[in-house]
Every structure is written in structure tokens, then in C-alpha cells.
Amino acid sequence: MVYVTHAISQDSASPPIDLLAEGLAPAERTRIEEALEMAAEAYEDRVLGTGESVWTHALGMALIVTSLRLDADSRIAALLFSIGEYVEADAYAEVEARFGTHVARLVEGLRKLNGLRVLTRMTTTASGPEIRAQTETLRKMLLAMVEDIRVVLLRIASRTQTLRYYTEVPSDSRPDVARESLDIYAPLANRLGVWQLKWELEDLSFRFLEPETYKRIAKMLDERRSEREEFIHSAIERLRSEIAAVGIKAEIFGRPKHIYSIYNKMRAKRLDFSQVYDIRALRVLVDEVRDCYTVLGLVHQIWQPINKEFDDYITKPKGNNYQSLHTAVLAGDGRALEVQIRTYDMHRHAELGIAAHWRYKEGSGPTGDYDDKIALLRNLLSWRDEVADSAQWLEQFKRASLDDTLYVLTPQGRVVDLPRGATPVDFAYRLHTDLGHRCRGAKVDGHLVPLNTPLESGQTVEISTTKEGGPSRDWLDPRQHYVVTSRARTKIKQYFSAQDEEELLARGRSFVTREMQRDGHAQANIDGLADRMGFKNADALYLAAGRGEIGPRAVQMALREGDVVAEPVAEPEIVVGRSRSGDSSDKILIVGVGKLLTSLSRCCKPAPPDAIEGFVTRGRGISIHRVDCQDFQLLVKRHPERVIAAEWGDQAYNNRQALFPVDIAVQAMDRQGLLRDISEVLSREKLNVTAVNTLTKKGTAYMRFTMEVGGITQLQRAITLIREVKGVIDAQRK
């Protein structure tokens, strides 16, 4: 199929309505005339940023679209491509009222794609593997941004017209536009099968980027393009007659190789110009494999084969299953001619399957469903002329947009691909796991949005974070739609799994410590105990205890094995505390009674020099309470006979390593960073916080900290410092 394009000069006297309405019904011709009038009135003598007249650009776009034989809606949209910038009223509403919803959507789609010009320019002026990956993502983004793939074709037509304009009017921006065209638009034209525009985009871009190389190759060709096309035409006719003579049905296509393709081949294979044999090429399509070899024999009879320039990819297909016969011959004028011979099935596979020309030329790897959709789009472009019902083709064409992936931008302009329906939380985890964990808010195009808002292609997303913290368990609730990607869901689950393990460790450690105290083995070797119970280390023992896999009896039986006890307790005073060094040397003296098991009560957590008393429990020894403990007061009322006098031993005061658990309750005005600021105070005081509970009601935060202190003096200092934190209403010991 050969497309004929028409150039428009700056001083075009009249709109080429006959060309623009070519192949359309009279009613559609009337719509084209109306669009021409609307565009002429809106654009007047206005110019684009390139310096080109808006009117001239619109006409050039429309003629290129016509050469692709797109429908009337596409041609009208080309004429009105920039109408929104020059009409004060709601231009898109007016376009929809006069030309229908489809045209309005095409024009709106073009406006969205035009908004990416700064981004594409920024990406294509850089280099490196990451930038190349971003360029590939941008190509996909251009396709995914639109509901109707015709918008991409319109954008390609617009870029082609811009490059044509630059051939007549030099500009400093030509290299940037050319690079963008070569990296973004030419590959898209290739993938969509719009070969004529692909070749033109590549040649013009190459001409502006490497003018000297372009001129040198053009000079080496030593003939004008029209002369080469004439040679191809005569070669086709000669081969066609020879094939018909042997009764084979075949189609023959031919085109001269364009300059950029010649340059790429010379550079990639390090060839001299004289070694490039496919400057002029023919392609023959036949029905059967045996016909391929018959045609090959005819080609070698007509022209002289070039030694070592024959490849049989039918018998030995390429790794991507590409099949074809390739040969190079010397034509009658002594110049080389490449001939490719394949069946129709092989051709469809090469053009639409995994061996599609664009993949191995551009070095892309397999991309799954994306490739299938590109194949569908290219197929729609190739068989549209054979569809009797053009409305049927158009409907399928519009449905072929790549809607399974969306592309959003970081504030720095990086393109991020996500599955359809993804949220800002998915976006954050896609960038970095830590960013996802600390995500607390999001802005989309500068506006705050809920974290479960579905994103759309083309949006710019900015994540707000906290300095510390983790994800919310609500994010895993499928009913709330916070995350849709498996990556985000997995990272969130891993975070909570680690948190749960820490909680189990703390629970198990408390359980084992309590059982050791209860059995009178507070100084037992914990690693020896773990080994005795069949665990590889203390943490494994704690985890098992936290999960409830071992009970008190198992721990006590293991403790009573003599080899796990470091040393017996020799003194009559009872060990009940815990020190940093592991030696529990803080003592409680029970007046008048020795060798009794004692423990500090968990309800009031006494610490020196609190006034204390003991309560004789059933089976757990003496429980030590603060005198002012409410729970203790109730016990006194019910069982006064079980109360026993108690006081702190000297080591409880003198041993600086001894630590006692205490609770502090904090009430404050809730704000971001409150917990962090309080935690920093406790950290500076070198206090070990073992538990934190928080609750917020109507803007007021209620917090409870369990920490280990060496005595009341250290506790009172911590309370004083917490009260000085901004927003704290009160802090007191519980």
C-alpha cells in the first residue's frame, strides 16, 4: 500500500477541500467544509511556538490524516487540533455540538497528549539505560493516555507536519524536536504500521540531528528517490511476469531503503556503503512454502546472485521464529537488489507476531498483553479497507486502546506504570518500600486526595510521609480499596509479620521471665534453658512461648534440671528485679520472714522508694504492691490477714543497674509528630520503653508508656520533660 502525502505551503490560497474530502460521502464533505470555516475563523494569523502558522499546521495535519485514509471525524479533529486555545467560549462544547462527541473526544485527547511535550522533551535529551527505559515507558504512555488510538495517529501526523515545516524554516529547536521524534514518535508509527510516516519522521529527524552524515549518504546514493522508485517498479514488473509464467500466484512489493535505515545498518554492522545490499528491496508473498523456493530460483535466473548473501530462515528460523528467504542479487544496472520471499502466514507472523519488525529493530523484549494489543492495532490498520461495514471497523478500532495499564508521573517527571485502578498507596510502594510504609497522604495534580483514590494516566502524584511509622492494617481490607498491586500488599503483610514477631518475642520473654521467678530460678542461664527445651536460641524459645506452644509446666520442669541453673540463691533476701547486666541483685526484704518467693505486682509497678507492702498469694508467693495501689486496697479489705509488711533492701537503693517497670499516662492535643517528640525525650533520658498504647478522641490523644527506670527520681525527671513537650496537657505516673 502506498500513501501519497500533500505538502501545504504557508501561502496556500484556498483550502484543499477536494483532497480533504477524498473518499468521503457528500454529507461528510459538508462537515469537512464546516470544520474548515471554523478553523479559519479561530486561527486567523496566529502562530505556534515553532513559528509555523496554526492554520497551515492544521491543514498539513488534515492532509496527512487523509493520506492514511482515516474517517471524517479524524480529519475534522486534525483541522480543529488547537481550537481550545483560540476560542474564548467552551470550545470543546461547541465542537461537540457541531461535530459530535467523537470529534470532541479526539480534540480533547490531542490536548492531553500535547501536555506531555515538556516531559518527552526532557526525557529524550538525556541518555543511559534508565532514560532508555523511561523513553520506552513514554511510548506506551502515549498509547495508554487515550481512549481512542486515532489520537496517537493524529499526534504523529502533527509531528510529521512540524518536521516538514522545519525543512523550510531553520530553528534552534530543530535538534530537540528531532530527537524527540526519533525516540518517541517514529517507533510509535512503526508499531502501528504507519510505515510512510515512520520513514519520513526518521529521515527528517536524522537530517536535523546529523546533517553532514545525512548529506554524505544521500550523495552516495547518487540518484534521486524518484529514480530509485522507477527502478523498483521495473524490477517488480519483470519478476511478476516470470512468476506468472510458471503459474504461481504472488504479490510483490518494493520500496527504496530510506536514508536513516541505511545509516543504522552501516553503523550497527560496521559496513561500508558498498556493502549495504538492501538499499533497494523487493518482498514477494506466496501461498505455499514450495512456491518460496520456486520464486528464489526465478530470482537467481533473472539476476546474478551475490556470493554469501543468501539466508534460508525457513529451514532454520531465527530465535524468534521469524521465517523468510533472503537473497541479494546484482540487477541489470550493476547495483544490488535485496529480495525477501515468504508465505502469507510467515508475513503475518513477522508483522504481527513475536517476530514483529519493530521489536528486533528497537531491541525491546517481550511485554505480554501489550504486544498482543499492538498486533491488534496494526491488524486493524492493515485490513480496514477490506471491511464492508466501516462502522464495525471504527468501533473495534476505538476499543483497541491499551487500557490495562496507567502511567503517572512523579514530581520530578519520572514515568511510573501501574495496573488500572492503582491508588497513591500502590504508587508509593512502586517507588520504594519505605516510602510506602511512611505514606500518610497524597496530592494528585496539586490537590489533596484520599489514599484510596484510583489514579488515571497522565496525573502527577506526590506522596506525603511521616519520619517514622508504618502502614495501616486498613490498607489490607479489600473493601476499602487502598491497594490493588500484589507488590504493595506483600510489603504491607511483611511489615506486620515483622511487627507481630516482635510482639510475640516480648510476650514470650515476659512469660519465661515470670515462670523463672515463680520457680525461684531468676538467675538461670536462658540459653541453657532454651537448649534444654530443644530450641536453637533464646529468641526461638520466646517465640514459641509467645505463640502458646509451651506452657508453665514445661518451663518449670526444664528449670529444675540442675545444669541450666547458673548458681543457687544463697541469701535469704529474694531476687525480684532485673538489671542491665543480667545480674538481678536488687532485693526486697520481707520483715520477719526469709526465703519467700516475691514478685512486683503488675497493677501498680512499685519502684524504690515507694512505700510498699506484701500480699500473700495462693501459689505465687508474696506479691509486692504500692501502699496507695487501689487493687491492693481492695485486697486488704477482703483478706486483711494475708497482708505482710515489706521494705526495700539496701541493694535496691544502691545498685544503679537495677531497673523497675513503671507506667506513665500522657494526655495531649493530637498533632502530627507528637509520639515522635515524646519518644525523643525518653530516648535522650536513656529510658527503655517496653510498651506504648495510644488512643485519640475528638482531637485529644491519650497515651500510656511502660518503661524501665532505676528509681523515682529518674521517673519524676522524665514526667517533667514530657510535660514540656508542645501540646502535652498532663503527664503522670499510673
CORHU-V292746 format. One record per helix or strand. SS is the DSSP state (h for helix, s for strand). FROM is the first residue (numbers start at 1). TO is the last residue. If there is no record, write none. Layout:
# CORHU-V292746
ss,from,to
SS,FROM,TO
SS,FROM,TO
This chain:
# CORHU-V292746
ss,from,to
h,17,20
h,26,43
s,47,47
s,53,53
h,54,67
h,72,79
h,83,85
h,91,99
h,101,114
h,117,124
h,129,144
h,150,168
h,174,191
h,195,209
h,211,221
h,225,245
s,250,256
h,259,269
h,273,275
s,280,286
h,289,302
s,304,312
s,325,330
s,336,343
h,344,352
h,357,362
h,369,386
h,390,399
s,405,409
s,415,419
s,423,423
h,424,431
h,433,437
s,439,444
s,447,449
s,454,454
s,460,465
h,473,476
h,478,480
h,486,518
s,524,524
h,526,532
h,538,546
h,552,559
h,562,564
s,565,565
s,574,575
s,578,579
s,587,590
s,598,600
s,612,616
s,622,626
h,630,638
h,640,642
s,643,648
h,650,654
s,658,669
h,674,684
s,688,697
s,700,709
h,712,723
s,728,733
